[in-house]
Amino acid sequence: MHFPSVDRCLAPLLLLAMLTPAAPVIAQSPALETPVPPQEAQPREPGLRVPAGPEIALSGARWRVALDLADFTLVREQNQGADNRTMVFLHRDSRIQLTVTLRPAIGRLGPQDYRAARWKRLIALDPPETDETFWERGGVAYLEYGVGSDRHLQAFLQHEGTRIEVHLAVRRSGGADRETVERLIASLAIEERSPLRRWGLPRRSDPASR
């Protein structure tokens, strides 16, 4: 009995395989982690609302400097034009004084530049500053230092063409004063002003408006 060769038996199968379109091969890429979207900058926690009374702001400005002034009283104010204002507050503990100054910004300088310029002047004074600390948070450049037994905190920030400097001075500073310093730092922010307050008009909650 004659058997066909293996090549002759497989030929039709090979021809069929050649004519049949191959199924597309899908490359299996290695598993990838789901991309994480970039974290959006979170708005700063707003500062504590200042009770009815003097606001730290320029006349007609849409914003103000928010600070926890619950234990402070305005004792002095100086205005040199519509864009230059200094306000001095005294704490119920007379060892503690707060000064806030608003002035026009200088060119392209920012908070860290203002801090560097201030520190350059401070280190030339006598007695020298000690135990200095520099840090930044939320667009604010901070500087803390000691002069003898006194403690100073200065904060520099800028908003809509105005540079703002906050200076807290504590004479004969002790450990119990740290709470006042930390509360002031936590409350510092820029907030929108009420349209009435923007132009110096009293609000209904103000005693003067009753």
C-alpha positions as CSV (number, residue, x, y, z in Angstrom):
1,M,0.0,0.0,0.0
2,H,1.3,3.4,-0.9
3,F,1.1,6.2,1.6
4,P,1.4,9.8,0.4
5,S,4.4,11.7,1.8
6,V,4.0,13.8,4.9
7,D,4.8,16.9,2.8
8,R,2.0,16.2,0.4
9,C,-0.5,15.7,3.3
10,L,0.4,18.9,5.0
11,A,0.5,21.0,1.9
12,P,-3.3,21.8,1.9
13,L,-3.2,22.7,5.6
14,L,-0.2,25.0,5.1
15,L,-1.9,26.7,2.1
16,L,-5.1,27.2,4.2
17,A,-3.1,28.7,7.0
18,M,-1.4,31.1,4.6
19,L,-4.7,32.3,3.2
20,T,-6.5,32.7,6.5
21,P,-5.9,36.3,7.9
22,A,-4.2,36.1,11.2
23,A,-6.0,37.4,14.3
24,P,-4.5,40.6,15.5
25,V,-2.1,40.2,18.4
26,I,-2.8,42.7,21.2
27,A,0.4,43.4,23.0
28,Q,-0.2,43.2,26.7
29,S,1.6,46.2,28.3
30,P,2.7,45.8,31.9
31,A,0.2,47.0,34.5
32,L,0.5,50.7,35.1
33,E,-0.6,52.6,38.2
34,T,-3.5,55.0,37.7
35,P,-2.0,58.4,37.2
36,V,-2.6,60.7,40.2
37,P,-3.8,64.2,39.2
38,P,-1.6,67.0,40.5
39,Q,-2.7,68.2,43.9
40,E,-4.4,71.6,43.7
41,A,-3.2,74.3,45.9
42,Q,-5.6,74.5,48.8
43,P,-6.8,78.0,49.9
44,R,-5.3,79.2,53.1
45,E,-7.4,78.8,56.1
46,P,-8.9,82.3,56.6
47,G,-7.8,84.3,59.6
48,L,-10.0,85.0,62.6
49,R,-12.5,87.7,62.0
50,V,-11.5,91.0,63.6
51,P,-14.3,92.4,65.8
52,A,-15.9,95.7,64.8
53,G,-13.4,98.4,65.0
54,P,-10.3,99.6,63.1
55,E,-9.4,97.4,60.1
56,I,-5.9,96.8,58.9
57,A,-6.3,98.0,55.3
58,L,-5.8,100.9,52.9
59,S,-8.6,103.3,52.2
60,G,-10.7,101.9,49.3
61,A,-8.9,98.6,49.1
62,R,-10.9,95.4,48.4
63,W,-8.9,93.4,51.0
64,R,-7.5,93.7,54.5
65,V,-4.9,92.1,56.7
66,A,-6.7,89.7,59.0
67,L,-5.1,89.1,62.4
68,D,-6.4,87.9,65.8
69,L,-6.6,91.2,67.6
70,A,-8.9,90.1,70.4
71,D,-6.4,91.1,73.1
72,F,-5.0,94.2,71.3
73,T,-6.0,97.8,71.3
74,L,-5.1,100.4,68.6
75,V,-3.0,103.0,70.3
76,R,-1.4,104.9,67.4
77,E,-2.0,105.3,63.7
78,Q,0.0,107.1,61.0
79,N,-1.0,107.7,57.4
80,Q,1.3,109.1,54.8
81,G,-0.8,109.2,51.8
82,A,-3.4,106.8,50.6
83,D,-1.0,103.9,50.1
84,N,1.2,104.2,53.3
85,R,-0.3,103.3,56.7
86,T,1.2,102.2,60.0
87,M,-0.9,100.9,62.9
88,V,0.4,100.2,66.4
89,F,-1.6,97.9,68.8
90,L,-0.9,97.3,72.5
91,H,-1.7,93.9,74.1
92,R,-3.6,93.8,77.4
93,D,-0.2,92.5,78.6
94,S,1.7,95.8,78.1
95,R,4.9,93.9,77.4
96,I,3.5,92.9,74.0
97,Q,3.2,95.4,71.1
98,L,2.1,94.8,67.5
99,T,2.9,97.0,64.6
100,V,1.5,96.6,61.1
101,T,2.8,98.6,58.2
102,L,1.4,98.8,54.6
103,R,3.5,100.4,51.9
104,P,3.8,100.3,48.1
105,A,5.6,97.3,46.8
106,I,9.1,97.8,45.3
107,G,9.5,96.7,41.7
108,R,9.9,92.9,41.5
109,L,10.9,92.4,45.1
110,G,9.0,89.9,47.2
111,P,8.5,88.9,50.8
112,Q,11.8,87.1,51.1
113,D,13.7,90.1,49.6
114,Y,12.1,92.4,52.2
115,R,13.0,90.1,55.0
116,A,16.6,89.8,53.8
117,A,16.9,93.6,53.7
118,R,15.4,94.0,57.2
119,W,17.7,91.3,58.6
120,K,20.8,93.0,57.0
121,R,19.9,96.2,59.0
122,L,19.1,94.3,62.2
123,I,22.4,92.4,62.4
124,A,24.3,95.8,62.3
125,L,22.6,97.0,65.4
126,D,23.9,96.7,69.0
127,P,23.1,94.6,70.9
128,P,23.2,91.8,68.3
129,E,20.2,89.6,67.5
130,T,20.4,86.0,68.6
131,D,18.6,82.7,68.0
132,E,17.2,83.8,64.7
133,T,14.8,81.6,62.7
134,F,13.7,82.0,59.0
135,W,10.8,80.2,57.4
136,E,8.1,80.6,54.8
137,R,4.4,79.6,54.8
138,G,1.5,80.5,52.5
139,G,3.4,83.3,50.7
140,V,4.6,84.8,53.9
141,A,8.3,85.2,54.9
142,Y,8.8,85.0,58.6
143,L,11.7,86.1,60.8
144,E,12.0,85.4,64.5
145,Y,14.9,86.5,66.7
146,G,15.8,87.5,70.2
147,V,17.5,90.7,71.6
148,G,18.5,90.1,75.1
149,S,15.4,88.9,77.0
150,D,13.1,90.3,74.4
151,R,11.6,88.3,71.5
152,H,10.6,89.6,68.1
153,L,8.5,88.1,65.3
154,Q,8.3,89.7,61.9
155,A,6.2,88.6,58.9
156,F,6.5,90.0,55.4
157,L,4.0,89.5,52.6
158,Q,2.7,91.3,49.5
159,H,-0.7,91.7,47.9
160,E,-1.9,93.7,44.9
161,G,1.0,96.1,44.8
162,T,1.2,96.5,48.6
163,R,3.9,95.2,50.9
164,I,2.9,94.3,54.4
165,E,5.1,94.0,57.4
166,V,3.8,92.6,60.7
167,H,6.1,93.1,63.8
168,L,5.3,91.5,67.2
169,A,7.6,92.6,70.0
170,V,7.5,90.9,73.4
171,R,9.6,92.4,76.2
172,R,11.1,90.1,78.8
173,S,9.6,87.1,76.9
174,G,8.8,83.9,78.7
175,G,7.4,80.5,77.7
176,A,3.8,81.6,78.3
177,D,4.1,84.2,75.5
178,R,4.5,81.5,72.9
179,E,0.7,81.0,72.7
180,T,0.3,84.6,71.7
181,V,2.9,84.3,69.0
182,E,1.5,81.1,67.6
183,R,-2.1,82.5,67.6
184,L,-1.0,85.5,65.7
185,I,0.9,83.4,63.1
186,A,-2.1,81.2,62.6
187,S,-4.5,84.1,62.1
188,L,-2.5,86.1,59.6
189,A,-4.2,86.1,56.2
190,I,-5.6,88.4,53.4
191,E,-9.4,88.6,53.4
192,E,-11.9,90.4,51.3
193,R,-13.5,93.5,52.9
194,S,-17.2,94.4,53.1
195,P,-18.1,97.1,50.6
196,L,-19.3,99.2,53.4
197,R,-16.1,98.9,55.4
198,R,-14.1,99.5,52.2
199,W,-15.2,103.1,52.2
200,G,-15.3,103.6,55.9
201,L,-19.1,103.3,56.3
202,P,-20.3,101.8,59.6
203,R,-21.9,98.3,59.6
204,R,-25.1,97.6,61.5
205,S,-23.1,95.6,64.0
206,D,-20.9,98.7,64.8
207,P,-22.0,100.6,67.9
208,A,-21.5,103.9,65.9
209,S,-24.2,102.8,63.4
210,R,-26.9,102.4,66.1
